[in-house]
Amino acid sequence: MSPDTASGFRHFHDQLATLKQRLLDMSARAEELVDLAVDALLTRDKEKADAVIQADREVDTLEIEVESLAVELLALQQPMARDLRFIISAIKVSSDLERVGDHAVNIAQSALRLIALRSSIVPDPEIEDMARRARRMLSDALDAFIRGDGALGREVCRADDAVDALHNSLFRILLTHMMADARTINPSLELLLVSRNLERVADLATNIGEGAVYLAEGKQIKHRVEMGDRATAETS
C-alpha cells in the first residue's frame, strides 16, 4: 500500500468515525429531550417544557452536520459494500432522530397547555412506562446500528408491540375519564397526544432497528415482512 493510499484509507475511517460519533451525539440529545419533555409534563414544569422547545434547534443542527458528512463521504471516498450501506442508512437515521426531537417538542407543548388548563388530572402510569420503553428502544436501536448488530435491531422491533399496547390501554382509560366527567375532556385529549407522540418515538426507533438489520445482514425487514414471511402469508 502506497503512502498516499494509506493516508486516504486513514482519512476515510476518521471521517466514518466522526459520522458515527455525530449520530451518537444526536441520539443522546434526542433521548434527553424526550426525557425532559415527559418530566415537564409529569411535574407541570413550564421552564423544562420551554427548554425542550428551545433545544430542538440543536438536534436540527446535528442532522445537517450528519447529512453533510455523509454526502462528503459518498462524493469523495466512493465507499463500497457495508460502508456504503452504513453511510446511506445514516442519512435516514439522522432524519428519524430529528423527528424524535420534534415529538419531544410536541410533548413539551402539550405540557404547556396542561399547565395553562390548571387541570388536576394526573397522567396515568402508562405514560411513564411508554416513555421509559421508547427511550430504551431508541438507545438500543442506535447501539445496534452503530455496531451493526442485527439481533439487537430485531429486539428493538419486537419491543414496539409493548408500546403500542400501552398506547391502546391509555386510550381506553382516558376515554372512560372523558365519558364520566366532561371537565376531563381537554386534558385527556392532551394526554392522548402525548401518548401518540411517544408511540411515534418508538416507531422511529423501530425504523432505526430495521436499519441495523439491513446493515448487518443486507436484509430489508421494513414492515416486518421478509421474503420467507411473505411467502408464508401468501399461502396461508
C-alpha positions in Angstrom: 0.0 0.0 0.0 1.5 3.3 -1.0 1.8 6.2 1.5 -1.0 8.2 -0.4 -3.3 5.2 -0.3 -2.6 4.5 3.4 -3.3 8.2 4.2 -6.5 8.2 2.2 -7.6 5.0 4.0 -7.0 6.5 7.4 -8.8 9.7 6.4 -11.8 7.8 5.3 -12.0 5.9 8.5 -11.5 9.0 10.5 -14.4 10.6 8.7 -16.5 7.5 9.2 -15.7 7.5 13.0 -16.8 11.2 13.1 -20.1 10.3 11.4 -20.8 7.6 13.9 -20.0 9.9 16.8 -22.3 12.6 15.5 -25.1 10.1 15.2 -24.5 9.0 18.8 -24.5 12.7 19.9 -27.7 13.3 18.1 -29.4 10.3 19.6 -28.3 11.2 23.1 -29.7 14.7 22.7 -33.0 13.5 21.3 -33.3 11.0 24.2 -32.6 13.7 26.7 -35.3 16.0 25.1 -37.9 13.2 25.3 -37.0 12.6 29.0 -37.1 16.3 29.8 -40.4 16.8 28.0 -42.1 13.9 29.8 -40.6 15.2 33.1 -42.1 18.7 32.3 -45.4 17.0 31.7 -45.4 15.0 34.9 -44.2 17.8 37.1 -46.1 20.6 35.3 -42.8 22.5 34.9 -43.0 25.3 32.4 -39.3 26.0 32.4 -38.4 22.5 31.5 -41.0 22.5 28.7 -39.7 25.8 27.3 -36.1 24.3 27.5 -37.2 21.4 25.3 -38.7 23.7 22.7 -35.6 25.9 22.5 -33.2 22.9 22.4 -34.8 21.4 19.3 -32.5 23.5 17.2 -29.5 21.6 18.4 -31.0 18.3 17.0 -31.7 20.1 13.7 -28.1 21.3 13.5 -26.8 17.9 14.2 -29.0 16.4 11.4 -27.5 18.9 8.9 -24.0 18.0 10.1 -24.6 14.3 9.7 -26.1 14.7 6.2 -23.1 16.9 5.2 -20.6 14.3 6.4 -22.4 11.5 4.7 -22.7 13.3 1.4 -19.0 14.2 1.6 -18.0 10.6 2.2 -20.2 9.4 -0.7 -18.9 12.0 -3.1 -15.2 11.9 -2.3 -14.5 8.4 -1.0 -16.7 6.2 -3.1 -17.3 3.7 -0.4 -18.2 0.1 -1.1 -20.3 -2.7 0.4 -21.0 -2.4 4.1 -19.5 1.1 4.4 -21.8 2.3 1.6 -24.9 0.8 3.3 -23.9 2.4 6.6 -23.4 5.9 5.1 -26.7 5.8 3.1 -28.6 4.5 6.1 -27.0 7.1 8.4 -28.8 9.8 6.4 -32.2 8.1 7.1 -31.3 7.6 10.8 -30.5 11.3 11.2 -33.9 12.2 9.7 -35.6 9.8 12.2 -33.7 11.3 15.1 -34.6 14.8 14.0 -38.3 13.7 14.1 -37.8 12.3 17.6 -36.8 15.8 18.6 -39.9 17.1 17.0 -42.0 14.7 19.0 -40.3 15.8 22.2 -41.3 19.4 21.3 -44.9 18.2 20.8 -44.9 16.6 24.2 -43.5 19.8 25.8 -46.2 21.9 24.1 -48.9 19.6 25.5 -47.3 20.1 28.9 -47.6 23.8 28.5 -51.2 23.6 27.5 -52.0 21.3 30.5 -50.3 23.9 32.8 -52.5 26.6 31.3 -55.6 24.5 31.8 -54.7 24.1 35.5 -56.1 20.5 35.3 -56.0 18.2 38.3 -56.0 15.1 36.1 -52.9 13.0 36.8 -51.1 11.4 33.9 -51.5 7.7 34.1 -48.5 5.4 34.8 -48.8 4.2 31.2 -47.2 7.4 30.0 -44.2 7.0 32.3 -43.9 3.3 31.2 -44.2 4.3 27.5 -41.6 7.0 27.8 -39.2 4.6 29.6 -39.7 1.9 26.9 -39.5 4.3 24.0 -36.2 5.8 25.3 -34.7 2.4 25.8 -35.7 1.4 22.3 -34.1 4.5 20.9 -30.8 3.9 22.8 -30.7 0.2 21.8 -31.6 1.0 18.2 -28.7 3.4 17.8 -26.3 1.0 19.5 -27.4 -1.8 17.1 -27.0 0.5 14.1 -23.5 1.7 15.1 -22.3 -1.8 15.9 -24.2 -3.5 13.0 -25.9 -5.8 15.5 -28.8 -7.4 13.6 -30.0 -9.4 16.6 -30.3 -6.3 18.8 -32.1 -4.5 15.9 -34.7 -7.2 15.8 -35.2 -7.0 19.6 -35.9 -3.3 19.2 -38.5 -4.1 16.5 -40.2 -6.6 18.7 -40.3 -4.2 21.7 -42.6 -1.9 19.7 -45.6 -4.1 20.4 -45.5 -3.4 24.1 -45.5 0.4 23.5 -48.5 0.0 21.1 -50.3 -2.0 23.7 -49.7 0.7 26.3 -51.0 3.4 23.9 -54.2 1.4 23.4 -54.6 0.9 27.1 -54.2 4.6 27.8 -56.7 5.4 25.1 -59.3 3.2 26.9 -58.5 4.7 30.3 -58.8 8.3 29.1 -61.9 7.6 27.2 -63.5 6.3 30.4 -62.5 9.5 32.2 -64.0 11.7 29.4 -67.3 9.8 29.4 -67.5 10.1 33.2 -66.7 13.8 33.5 -66.8 16.3 30.7 -64.3 18.5 32.5 -61.6 16.0 31.8 -62.0 16.1 28.0 -59.4 18.7 27.2 -56.7 17.5 29.5 -57.4 13.9 28.4 -57.0 14.8 24.8 -53.7 16.4 25.6 -52.5 13.2 27.3 -53.7 11.2 24.3 -51.5 13.5 22.1 -48.6 12.8 24.4 -49.2 9.1 24.2 -49.4 9.3 20.4 -46.1 11.1 20.3 -44.4 8.5 22.5 -45.7 5.8 20.2 -44.2 7.6 17.3 -40.8 7.8 19.0 -41.0 4.0 19.4 -41.9 3.7 15.7 -38.9 5.8 14.8 -36.7 3.6 17.0 -38.1 0.6 15.2 -37.1 2.2 11.8 -33.5 2.5 13.1 -33.6 -1.1 14.4 -34.7 -2.2 10.9 -31.7 -0.2 9.5 -29.4 -2.1 11.9 -30.7 -5.4 10.5 -30.2 -4.2 6.9 -26.7 -3.0 7.8 -25.7 -6.3 9.5 -27.5 -8.8 7.2 -28.3 -7.0 4.0 -32.0 -7.8 4.6 -34.9 -5.4 4.4 -37.3 -6.1 7.2 -39.4 -3.0 6.8 -43.0 -3.6 7.9 -41.6 -6.7 9.5 -42.1 -8.7 6.3 -39.1 -10.7 5.0 -39.2 -13.0 1.9 -39.9 -16.1 3.9 -42.6 -14.4 6.0 -44.2 -13.0 2.8 -44.4 -16.4 1.2 -46.0 -17.9 4.3 -48.5 -15.1 4.5 -49.5 -15.5 0.8 -50.1 -19.3 1.2 -51.9 -19.1 4.5 
